[in-house]
Amino acid sequence: MSILADLNPAQQEAVRFGEGPLLILAGAGSGKTRVLTHRVAYLISQGVAPEEIILLTFTNKASEEMLRRITGTKPTGGTFHSFCARLLRRNNPDFVIFDEADQLDTIKQAMIAVGMDPRAVKPASVLHTISQAKNELIGPQEYADYARGDFQKMVVRVYLAYQQLLKKYKALDFDDLLIEAVKLLREQPEKRWRYVLVDEYQDTNKAQYEITKLLAKKYQNLTAVGDFSQSIYSWRGADYRNLLLLKQDFPGLKTINLEQNYRSTQIILDAANKVISKNKNHPILKLWTAKGGGEKIELYEADSETDEAKYVISQMKNNYSDYAVLYRTNAQSRVFEEAFLHAGVPYVLVGGTRFYERKEIKDVVCYLRLVMNPEDDVARKRAEKIGKGRLAKLEATGNKTIEILDSVLKSTGYIELFNPDDEEDLARLENIKELRSVAMEFPKLPEFLENIALTEREANRRRSSGSAVTLMTLHAAKGLEFKNVFMVGMEEGLFPHSRALMEPE
């Protein structure tokens, strides 16, 4: 049968699986997309109507790719959020969906309504906390029951006001789409979909897990594809333990492991297996490939981040698009951006803003420009937008750039704008920390500011449209392939990140 052609034995077993719950543990590069699409095709070939199949993914790109690969009549497909929106509109078409900007505006209104100043507490941090609660199916009243500390107690008041405003505007935010879908499915169980297939199951949060459980409740034909070791979104509510819950909620669950890798060499896989094997919290896949050995992994111990960047450049040939530099945090891009510019190496920064274009960096630099020249009206206007009260407190002491920078941060209280427990805020704090490391290289403030201006000028002049090195975080690189990869900043506190080292798991 052509549907099974070019599939390995484990893939064929997964595709041909019949009735009942199925968990496909699919290692990186093991062909899970092919297995999912071929399974849909196989079910249809066995007489299952396409409209009886639903395929849920996490991104529009993944959904479009899978549906594109399926010939003929397509099954129901889409992201969790798009599916929930369609489901809810069948019952109530008269609601709007608020995007992130709308949500932030509404949070600010809610904060003002309960007597809070949005300038004193960052609205994005409040919204993030509410979103985390919603992902756990925790409403305002329930959140109030276990709120501890001043911040959480403040969130309770804002949460209540925020939901009241959403109701007034006949609006749902992205998290509400999931919550309302859970409520609807509990009240009106769906029977139309006999087969429920879900991709990247390790990335599901509690609300999404509940949705899949409710959809598959009648027929028990759930196919979940995931990998414990590829769970990288816990900071936004994803919980790999949902894979473990499947055995509890779906008795008779069949598990099939996809361990043959089609992307890497055996040497790379052996190294990955060695690292992953240290995790004792969940089952581990042992990846292998028919490709054989491959080139050895090279380890270079640099004297500094600057030396590290110079080494990376020295290893590159002319076809720059063959190379990717991967790092844990966006703050680490700075040294490579500068080194590449000075060496004339074209690069593309994926999923981020150039270091000196990032908001917090431009904010701090505007303060420093005012220290050097109080008549700098452009810098003053930006500083006033940050807060006139902070600007009034601006004070610079010391002679060295780093001393001036630290005194500026302290006197303005700029650091206090960020909550280190918020993922986005933490990234901004890391960027400021990186700016401090640059300041240490330039004893005099004018030289420091001149270097920033010249670096930005060069970056603007050399915007690359041809062959270029890719700079990106490890999170952004998931699922991509490059001929040559440099993993930089492999040091304690960066990789694993200091926050990961503090987590119990």
SULZICOR-V128921 format. One record per pair of residues at least 4 apart in sequence whose C-alpha atoms are under 8 Angstrom apart, sorted by sequence separation. I is the first residue (numbers start at 0). J is the second residue. If there is no record, write none. Layout:
i=I j=J
i=I j=J
This chain:
i=0 j=4
i=6 j=10
i=7 j=11
i=8 j=12
i=9 j=13
i=10 j=14
i=11 j=15
i=12 j=16
i=25 j=29
i=30 j=34
i=31 j=35
i=32 j=36
i=33 j=37
i=34 j=38
i=35 j=39
i=36 j=40
i=37 j=41
i=38 j=42
i=39 j=43
i=40 j=44
i=41 j=45
i=42 j=46
i=43 j=47
i=47 j=51
i=48 j=52
i=57 j=61
i=58 j=62
i=59 j=63
i=60 j=64
i=61 j=65
i=62 j=66
i=63 j=67
i=64 j=68
i=65 j=69
i=69 j=73
i=77 j=81
i=78 j=82
i=79 j=83
i=80 j=84
i=81 j=85
i=82 j=86
i=83 j=87
i=84 j=88
i=85 j=89
i=86 j=90
i=87 j=91
i=88 j=92
i=97 j=101
i=98 j=102
i=99 j=103
i=100 j=104
i=101 j=105
i=102 j=106
i=103 j=107
i=104 j=108
i=105 j=109
i=106 j=110
i=107 j=111
i=108 j=112
i=109 j=113
i=110 j=114
i=111 j=115
i=115 j=119
i=116 j=120
i=117 j=121
i=120 j=124
i=121 j=125
i=122 j=126
i=123 j=127
i=124 j=128
i=125 j=129
i=126 j=130
i=127 j=131
i=128 j=132
i=129 j=133
i=130 j=134
i=131 j=135
i=132 j=136
i=133 j=137
i=137 j=141
i=138 j=142
i=139 j=143
i=140 j=144
i=141 j=145
i=142 j=146
i=147 j=151
i=148 j=152
i=149 j=153
i=150 j=154
i=151 j=155
i=152 j=156
i=153 j=157
i=154 j=158
i=155 j=159
i=156 j=160
i=157 j=161
i=158 j=162
i=159 j=163
i=160 j=164
i=161 j=165
i=162 j=166
i=163 j=167
i=164 j=168
i=165 j=169
i=166 j=170
i=171 j=175
i=172 j=176
i=173 j=177
i=174 j=178
i=175 j=179
i=176 j=180
i=177 j=181
i=178 j=182
i=179 j=183
i=180 j=184
i=181 j=185
i=182 j=186
i=183 j=187
i=184 j=188
i=199 j=203
i=203 j=207
i=204 j=208
i=205 j=209
i=206 j=210
i=207 j=211
i=208 j=212
i=209 j=213
i=210 j=214
i=211 j=215
i=212 j=216
i=215 j=219
i=225 j=229
i=226 j=230
i=232 j=236
i=233 j=237
i=239 j=243
i=240 j=244
i=241 j=245
i=242 j=246
i=243 j=247
i=244 j=248
i=245 j=249
i=246 j=250
i=263 j=267
i=264 j=268
i=265 j=269
i=266 j=270
i=267 j=271
i=268 j=272
i=269 j=273
i=270 j=274
i=271 j=275
i=272 j=276
i=273 j=277
i=302 j=306
i=303 j=307
i=304 j=308
i=305 j=309
i=306 j=310
i=307 j=311
i=308 j=312
i=309 j=313
i=310 j=314
i=311 j=315
i=315 j=319
i=327 j=331
i=328 j=332
i=331 j=335
i=332 j=336
i=333 j=337
i=334 j=338
i=335 j=339
i=336 j=340
i=337 j=341
i=338 j=342
i=339 j=343
i=340 j=344
i=348 j=352
i=352 j=356
i=353 j=357
i=356 j=360
i=357 j=361
i=358 j=362
i=359 j=363
i=360 j=364
i=361 j=365
i=362 j=366
i=363 j=367
i=364 j=368
i=365 j=369
i=366 j=370
i=367 j=371
i=368 j=372
i=369 j=373
i=375 j=379
i=376 j=380
i=377 j=381
i=378 j=382
i=379 j=383
i=380 j=384
i=381 j=385
i=382 j=386
i=383 j=387
i=385 j=389
i=386 j=390
i=387 j=391
i=388 j=392
i=389 j=393
i=398 j=402
i=399 j=403
i=400 j=404
i=401 j=405
i=402 j=406
i=403 j=407
i=404 j=408
i=405 j=409
i=406 j=410
i=407 j=411
i=408 j=412
i=409 j=413
i=412 j=416
i=417 j=421
i=420 j=424
i=421 j=425
i=422 j=426
i=423 j=427
i=424 j=428
i=425 j=429
i=426 j=430
i=427 j=431
i=428 j=432
i=429 j=433
i=430 j=434
i=431 j=435
i=432 j=436
i=433 j=437
i=434 j=438
i=435 j=439
i=436 j=440
i=437 j=441
i=438 j=442
i=442 j=446
i=443 j=447
i=444 j=448
i=445 j=449
i=446 j=450
i=447 j=451
i=448 j=452
i=449 j=453
i=450 j=454
i=451 j=455
i=452 j=456
i=453 j=457
i=454 j=458
i=455 j=459
i=456 j=460
i=457 j=461
i=458 j=462
i=463 j=467
i=471 j=475
i=472 j=476
i=473 j=477
i=489 j=493
i=490 j=494
i=491 j=495
i=492 j=496
i=493 j=497
i=495 j=499
i=496 j=500
i=497 j=501
i=498 j=502
i=6 j=11
i=16 j=21
i=25 j=30
i=42 j=47
i=43 j=48
i=47 j=52
i=56 j=61
i=57 j=62
i=77 j=82
i=87 j=92
i=88 j=93
i=97 j=102
i=110 j=115
i=111 j=116
i=117 j=122
i=120 j=125
i=132 j=137
i=133 j=138
i=137 j=142
i=146 j=151
i=147 j=152
i=165 j=170
i=166 j=171
i=171 j=176
i=183 j=188
i=184 j=189
i=203 j=208
i=215 j=220
i=232 j=237
i=233 j=238
i=246 j=251
i=263 j=268
i=278 j=283
i=301 j=306
i=302 j=307
i=326 j=331
i=339 j=344
i=340 j=345
i=348 j=353
i=352 j=357
i=355 j=360
i=356 j=361
i=368 j=373
i=369 j=374
i=374 j=379
i=382 j=387
i=397 j=402
i=398 j=403
i=408 j=413
i=409 j=414
i=419 j=424
i=420 j=425
i=441 j=446
i=442 j=447
i=471 j=476
i=488 j=493
i=489 j=494
i=490 j=495
i=491 j=496
i=492 j=497
i=495 j=500
i=25 j=31
i=43 j=49
i=56 j=62
i=76 j=82
i=88 j=94
i=110 j=116
i=111 j=117
i=132 j=138
i=146 j=152
i=165 j=171
i=215 j=221
i=232 j=238
i=246 j=252
i=301 j=307
i=326 j=332
i=339 j=345
i=354 j=360
i=355 j=361
i=369 j=375
i=373 j=379
i=396 j=402
i=397 j=403
i=408 j=414
i=418 j=424
i=419 j=425
i=441 j=447
i=488 j=494
i=489 j=495
i=491 j=497
i=492 j=498
i=55 j=62
i=66 j=73
i=110 j=117
i=230 j=237
i=245 j=252
i=276 j=283
i=300 j=307
i=315 j=322
i=339 j=346
i=368 j=375
i=383 j=390
i=396 j=403
i=417 j=424
i=418 j=425
i=3 j=11
i=66 j=74
i=230 j=238
i=275 j=283
i=382 j=390
i=395 j=403
i=417 j=425
i=492 j=500
i=143 j=152
i=146 j=155
i=230 j=239
i=369 j=378
i=395 j=404
i=397 j=406
i=419 j=428
i=438 j=447
i=13 j=23
i=66 j=76
i=107 j=117
i=132 j=142
i=211 j=221
i=336 j=346
i=368 j=378
i=369 j=379
i=396 j=406
i=417 j=427
i=3 j=14
i=395 j=406
i=417 j=428
i=143 j=155
i=227 j=239
i=272 j=284
i=366 j=378
i=394 j=406
i=395 j=407
i=39 j=52
i=142 j=155
i=227 j=240
i=272 j=285
i=365 j=378
i=366 j=379
i=394 j=407
i=62 j=76
i=63 j=77
i=197 j=211
i=272 j=286
i=365 j=379
i=393 j=407
i=414 j=428
i=62 j=77
i=107 j=122
i=140 j=155
i=227 j=242
i=395 j=410
i=62 j=78
i=106 j=122
i=139 j=155
i=195 j=211
i=365 j=381
i=366 j=382
i=394 j=410
i=225 j=242
i=269 j=286
i=336 j=353
i=365 j=382
i=393 j=410
i=394 j=411
i=59 j=77
i=268 j=286
i=269 j=287
i=336 j=354
i=392 j=410
i=393 j=411
i=58 j=77
i=59 j=78
i=103 j=122
i=106 j=125
i=139 j=158
i=140 j=159
i=195 j=214
i=268 j=287
i=362 j=381
i=392 j=411
i=14 j=34
i=54 j=74
i=56 j=76
i=58 j=78
i=103 j=123
i=106 j=126
i=139 j=159
i=195 j=215
i=333 j=353
i=362 j=382
i=13 j=34
i=14 j=35
i=53 j=74
i=54 j=75
i=55 j=76
i=56 j=77
i=57 j=78
i=194 j=215
i=333 j=354
i=389 j=410
i=390 j=411
i=52 j=74
i=53 j=75
i=54 j=76
i=55 j=77
i=56 j=78
i=57 j=79
i=192 j=214
i=193 j=215
i=265 j=287
i=329 j=351
i=332 j=354
i=389 j=411
i=11 j=34
i=14 j=37
i=15 j=38
i=49 j=72
i=50 j=73
i=51 j=74
i=52 j=75
i=53 j=76
i=54 j=77
i=55 j=78
i=56 j=79
i=103 j=126
i=192 j=215
i=200 j=223
i=265 j=288
i=362 j=385
i=389 j=412
i=10 j=34
i=14 j=38
i=49 j=73
i=50 j=74
i=51 j=75
i=55 j=79
i=102 j=126
i=189 j=213
i=190 j=214
i=194 j=218
i=197 j=221
i=199 j=223
i=200 j=224
i=201 j=225
i=264 j=288
i=265 j=289
i=330 j=354
i=370 j=394
i=389 j=413
i=13 j=38
i=49 j=74
i=50 j=75
i=129 j=154
i=181 j=206
i=188 j=213
i=189 j=214
i=193 j=218
i=195 j=220
i=196 j=221
i=197 j=222
i=198 j=223
i=199 j=224
i=200 j=225
i=201 j=226
i=263 j=288
i=265 j=290
i=319 j=344
i=370 j=395
i=15 j=41
i=49 j=75
i=128 j=154
i=184 j=210
i=188 j=214
i=194 j=220
i=195 j=221
i=196 j=222
i=197 j=223
i=198 j=224
i=199 j=225
i=200 j=226
i=201 j=227
i=258 j=284
i=260 j=286
i=264 j=290
i=265 j=291
i=266 j=292
i=308 j=334
i=319 j=345
i=14 j=41
i=55 j=82
i=190 j=217
i=193 j=220
i=194 j=221
i=195 j=222
i=196 j=223
i=197 j=224
i=198 j=225
i=199 j=226
i=258 j=285
i=259 j=286
i=260 j=287
i=261 j=288
i=263 j=290
i=264 j=291
i=265 j=292
i=266 j=293
i=308 j=335
i=312 j=339
i=366 j=393
i=178 j=206
i=181 j=209
i=185 j=213
i=194 j=222
i=196 j=224
i=201 j=229
i=202 j=230
i=256 j=284
i=258 j=286
i=259 j=287
i=260 j=288
i=261 j=289
i=264 j=292
i=265 j=293
i=266 j=294
i=267 j=295
i=36 j=65
i=40 j=69
i=125 j=154
i=129 j=158
i=177 j=206
i=181 j=210
i=184 j=213
i=201 j=230
i=202 j=231
i=258 j=287
i=259 j=288
i=260 j=289
i=261 j=290
i=264 j=293
i=266 j=295
i=267 j=296
i=305 j=334
i=309 j=338
i=35 j=65
i=36 j=66
i=39 j=69
i=40 j=70
i=177 j=207
i=180 j=210
i=184 j=214
i=202 j=232
i=219 j=249
i=259 j=289
i=264 j=294
i=266 j=296
i=304 j=334
i=308 j=338
i=312 j=342
i=202 j=233
i=205 j=236
i=404 j=435
i=36 j=68
i=37 j=69
i=181 j=213
i=204 j=236
i=205 j=237
i=312 j=344
i=32 j=65
i=36 j=69
i=177 j=210
i=203 j=236
i=204 j=237
i=205 j=238
i=208 j=241
i=305 j=338
i=3 j=37
i=203 j=237
i=204 j=238
i=401 j=435
i=404 j=438
i=2 j=37
i=202 j=237
i=203 j=238
i=201 j=237
i=202 j=238
i=203 j=239
i=205 j=241
i=212 j=248
i=367 j=403
i=201 j=238
i=202 j=239
i=204 j=241
i=367 j=404
i=401 j=438
i=2 j=40
i=201 j=239
i=203 j=241
i=400 j=438
i=401 j=439
i=2 j=41
i=200 j=239
i=201 j=240
i=400 j=439
i=134 j=174
i=201 j=241
i=367 j=407
i=133 j=174
i=200 j=241
i=201 j=242
i=366 j=407
i=400 j=441
i=401 j=442
i=403 j=444
i=133 j=175
i=136 j=178
i=200 j=242
i=400 j=442
i=113 j=156
i=399 j=442
i=400 j=443
i=113 j=157
i=130 j=174
i=134 j=178
i=399 j=443
i=400 j=444
i=133 j=178
i=363 j=408
i=398 j=443
i=399 j=444
i=110 j=157
i=113 j=160
i=228 j=275
i=400 j=447
i=109 j=157
i=112 j=160
i=109 j=158
i=110 j=160
i=106 j=157
i=109 j=160
i=109 j=161
i=108 j=161
i=227 j=281
i=106 j=161
i=109 j=164
i=227 j=282
i=228 j=283
i=105 j=161
i=227 j=283
i=105 j=164
i=105 j=165
i=359 j=427
i=135 j=204
i=136 j=205
i=102 j=172
i=134 j=204
i=135 j=205
i=136 j=206
i=360 j=430
i=134 j=205
i=135 j=206
i=359 j=430
i=360 j=431
i=134 j=206
i=359 j=431
i=97 j=170
i=133 j=206
i=371 j=444
i=95 j=169
i=96 j=170
i=97 j=171
i=98 j=172
i=360 j=434
i=371 j=445
i=94 j=169
i=95 j=170
i=96 j=171
i=97 j=172
i=98 j=173
i=93 j=169
i=94 j=170
i=95 j=171
i=96 j=172
i=97 j=173
i=354 j=430
i=94 j=171
i=96 j=173
i=367 j=444
i=368 j=448
i=364 j=448
i=87 j=176
i=84 j=176
i=87 j=179
i=80 j=173
i=83 j=176
i=87 j=180
i=83 j=177
i=86 j=180
i=80 j=176
i=87 j=183
i=330 j=426
i=355 j=451
i=80 j=177
i=83 j=180
i=329 j=426
i=79 j=177
i=328 j=426
i=330 j=429
i=330 j=430
i=333 j=433
i=355 j=455
i=135 j=236
i=329 j=430
i=134 j=236
i=331 j=433
i=330 j=433
i=131 j=235
i=131 j=236
i=340 j=454
i=345 j=461
i=347 j=463
i=337 j=454
i=340 j=457
i=345 j=462
i=346 j=463
i=340 j=458
i=345 j=463
i=347 j=467
i=349 j=469
i=351 j=471
i=345 j=466
i=346 j=467
i=347 j=468
i=348 j=469
i=349 j=470
i=350 j=471
i=345 j=467
i=346 j=468
i=347 j=469
i=348 j=470
i=349 j=471
i=344 j=467
i=345 j=468
i=346 j=469
i=347 j=470
i=348 j=471
i=344 j=468
i=346 j=470
i=350 j=475
i=349 j=475
i=79 j=207
i=332 j=470
i=53 j=192
i=332 j=471
i=51 j=191
i=52 j=192
i=55 j=195
i=50 j=191
i=51 j=192
i=52 j=193
i=53 j=194
i=54 j=195
i=55 j=196
i=56 j=197
i=57 j=198
i=50 j=192
i=51 j=193
i=52 j=194
i=53 j=195
i=54 j=196
i=55 j=197
i=56 j=198
i=57 j=199
i=329 j=471
i=51 j=194
i=52 j=195
i=53 j=196
i=54 j=197
i=55 j=198
i=56 j=199
i=329 j=472
i=52 j=196
i=54 j=198
i=324 j=468
i=328 j=472
i=322 j=467
i=323 j=468
i=324 j=469
i=325 j=470
i=326 j=471
i=327 j=472
i=320 j=466
i=322 j=468
i=323 j=469
i=324 j=470
i=325 j=471
i=326 j=472
i=327 j=473
i=319 j=466
i=320 j=467
i=321 j=468
i=322 j=469
i=323 j=470
i=324 j=471
i=325 j=472
i=326 j=473
i=327 j=474
i=318 j=466
i=319 j=467
i=320 j=468
i=323 j=471
i=325 j=473
i=318 j=467
i=319 j=468
i=320 j=469
i=325 j=476
i=331 j=488
i=323 j=481
i=322 j=481
i=325 j=484
i=321 j=481
i=322 j=482
i=323 j=483
i=324 j=484
i=325 j=485
i=326 j=486
i=35 j=196
i=321 j=482
i=322 j=483
i=323 j=484
i=324 j=485
i=325 j=486
i=326 j=487
i=327 j=488
i=321 j=483
i=322 j=484
i=323 j=485
i=324 j=486
i=325 j=487
i=326 j=488
i=322 j=485
i=324 j=487
i=328 j=493
i=327 j=493
i=327 j=494
i=327 j=496
i=311 j=485
i=307 j=487
i=304 j=488
i=234 j=422
i=31 j=224
i=19 j=218
i=20 j=219
i=21 j=220
i=23 j=222
i=25 j=224
i=26 j=225
i=19 j=219
i=20 j=220
i=21 j=221
i=22 j=222
i=23 j=223
i=24 j=224
i=25 j=225
i=26 j=226
i=18 j=219
i=19 j=220
i=20 j=221
i=21 j=222
i=22 j=223
i=23 j=224
i=24 j=225
i=25 j=226
i=18 j=220
i=19 j=221
i=20 j=222
i=21 j=223
i=22 j=224
i=23 j=225
i=24 j=226
i=27 j=229
i=22 j=225
i=24 j=227
i=262 j=480
i=280 j=504
i=31 j=257
i=29 j=257
i=20 j=249
i=29 j=258
i=22 j=252
i=24 j=254
i=26 j=256
i=29 j=259
i=30 j=260
i=20 j=251
i=21 j=252
i=22 j=253
i=23 j=254
i=24 j=255
i=25 j=256
i=26 j=257
i=29 j=260
i=30 j=261
i=19 j=251
i=20 j=252
i=21 j=253
i=22 j=254
i=23 j=255
i=24 j=256
i=25 j=257
i=26 j=258
i=28 j=260
i=29 j=261
i=19 j=252
i=20 j=253
i=21 j=254
i=22 j=255
i=23 j=256
i=24 j=257
i=25 j=258
i=26 j=259
i=27 j=260
i=28 j=261
i=29 j=262
i=21 j=255
i=23 j=257
i=26 j=260
i=28 j=262
i=28 j=263
i=13 j=255
i=12 j=255
i=231 j=474
i=9 j=255
i=9 j=256
i=10 j=257
i=9 j=257
i=26 j=284
i=24 j=284
i=26 j=286
i=124 j=418
i=127 j=421
i=121 j=416
i=120 j=416
i=121 j=417
i=119 j=416
i=124 j=421
i=28 j=478
i=27 j=478
